[in-house]
């Protein structure tokens, strides 16, 4: 966990996953890198992750990726419950009621899309639908 946190804080990354197969980093914001790794079939079982912002959608993706621990600079209450409910250890700096959208005038669209959901696979499908609706591709 400490290595992932260090890379996140000093490497200019938005998320870092330290797994047995190596260290994976991204500078992309939002759910995009996690969705990409999930769709590439990456095996992160037992890995640790560090992420700038973890909302409920991101929490579901970390559950699907199989990580064992997540550090977040900012985490929403719903994300914290989703991670701990999935048996994932969590550390964070700031606990927020919700993740705010990029315009700063409402809730993150991905958090909103998953707020009422409890199943990770159903949440993944909702995330992909929202990505499509917003024109977000994995290219």
C-alpha positions in Angstrom: 0.0 0.0 0.0 2.8 2.4 0.9 4.4 2.1 -2.5 1.1 2.7 -4.3 0.5 5.8 -2.1 4.0 7.1 -2.8 3.6 6.8 -6.5 0.2 8.4 -6.4 1.4 11.4 -4.4 4.7 11.9 -6.2 4.3 10.4 -9.7 1.6 12.7 -11.1 -0.8 9.7 -11.5 -4.5 9.6 -10.9 -4.5 5.9 -9.9 -1.9 3.3 -9.2 -2.3 -0.5 -8.8 0.6 -2.6 -7.4 0.1 -6.2 -8.3 2.2 -9.3 -8.3 2.4 -8.9 -12.1 3.8 -5.4 -11.8 2.8 -1.8 -11.2 0.1 -0.2 -13.3 -0.4 3.5 -13.4 -2.7 6.0 -15.2 -3.0 9.8 -15.5 -6.5 9.6 -16.9 -9.3 10.8 -14.7 -12.5 9.0 -13.8 -13.4 5.4 -14.3 -11.7 5.0 -17.7 -8.4 3.3 -16.7 -10.2 0.8 -14.4 -12.7 -0.1 -17.1 -9.9 -0.5 -19.6 -7.9 -2.8 -17.2 -11.1 -4.8 -16.4 -11.8 -5.3 -20.1 -8.2 -6.3 -20.8 -8.7 -9.1 -18.3 -6.0 -7.9 -15.9 -5.6 -10.0 -12.8 -5.3 -7.7 -9.8 -6.3 -10.3 -7.2 -4.6 -9.4 -3.9 -3.3 -6.1 -5.3 -3.2 -2.7 -3.6 -4.5 0.4 -5.2 -4.1 4.2 -4.6 -6.5 6.6 -6.3 -7.1 10.4 -6.2 -10.9 10.1 -6.1 -13.0 7.0 -5.3 -16.7 7.2 -5.8 -19.2 4.3 -5.7 -18.6 3.4 -9.4 -14.9 3.2 -8.9 -15.4 1.1 -5.7 -17.4 -1.4 -7.7 -14.7 -1.5 -10.4 -12.0 -2.2 -7.7 -14.2 -5.0 -6.4 -14.4 -6.5 -9.9 -10.7 -6.1 -10.4 -10.1 -8.1 -7.2 -7.9 -5.7 -5.2 -7.5 -6.3 -1.5 -6.8 -2.7 -0.4 -7.5 0.8 -1.6 -6.1 4.2 -0.5 -8.1 7.2 -1.7 -7.2 10.9 -1.3 -11.0 11.5 -1.4 -13.7 8.9 -1.0 -17.5 9.1 -0.9 -19.5 7.5 1.9 -21.1 5.2 -0.6 -17.7 4.1 -2.0 -16.4 3.4 1.5 -19.4 1.2 2.2 -19.1 -0.6 -1.2 -15.4 -1.4 -0.6 -15.7 -2.5 3.0 -18.8 -4.5 2.1 -16.7 -6.3 -0.4 -14.0 -7.1 2.1 -11.5 -4.5 0.8 -9.4 -2.7 3.3 -9.6 1.1 2.9 -7.5 4.1 3.9 -8.4 7.7 3.0 -7.6 11.3 3.6 -11.0 12.9 3.1 -14.5 11.4 3.4 -17.1 13.2 1.3 -20.9 12.8 1.2 -20.7 12.4 -2.6 -18.2 12.8 -5.4 -18.8 16.1 -7.2 -18.9 16.3 -11.0 -16.1 18.1 -13.0 -18.2 21.3 -13.3 -18.6 21.4 -9.5 -22.3 21.8 -9.7 -23.7 18.4 -8.9 -22.9 14.7 -8.2 -20.5 12.8 -10.4 -22.5 11.1 -13.2 -20.9 7.7 -12.5 -21.6 7.9 -8.8 -25.1 8.9 -9.6 -25.5 5.9 -12.0 -24.5 3.4 -9.3 -25.9 4.9 -6.1 -28.9 2.6 -5.9 -27.0 -0.5 -7.0 -25.5 -3.3 -4.9 -24.2 -5.8 -7.4 -20.8 -5.1 -8.9 -21.6 -6.6 -12.3 -24.9 -4.6 -12.6 -22.9 -1.5 -11.6 -20.3 -2.3 -14.3 -23.1 -2.4 -16.9 -24.5 0.9 -15.7 -21.0 2.5 -15.9 -20.5 1.3 -19.5 -24.0 2.6 -20.4 -23.1 6.0 -18.9 -19.7 6.1 -20.7 -21.5 5.4 -24.0 -24.1 8.1 -23.3 -21.3 10.6 -22.5 -19.3 9.7 -25.6 -16.4 8.3 -23.5 -14.4 5.6 -25.3 -11.4 3.5 -24.2 -9.2 4.7 -27.2 
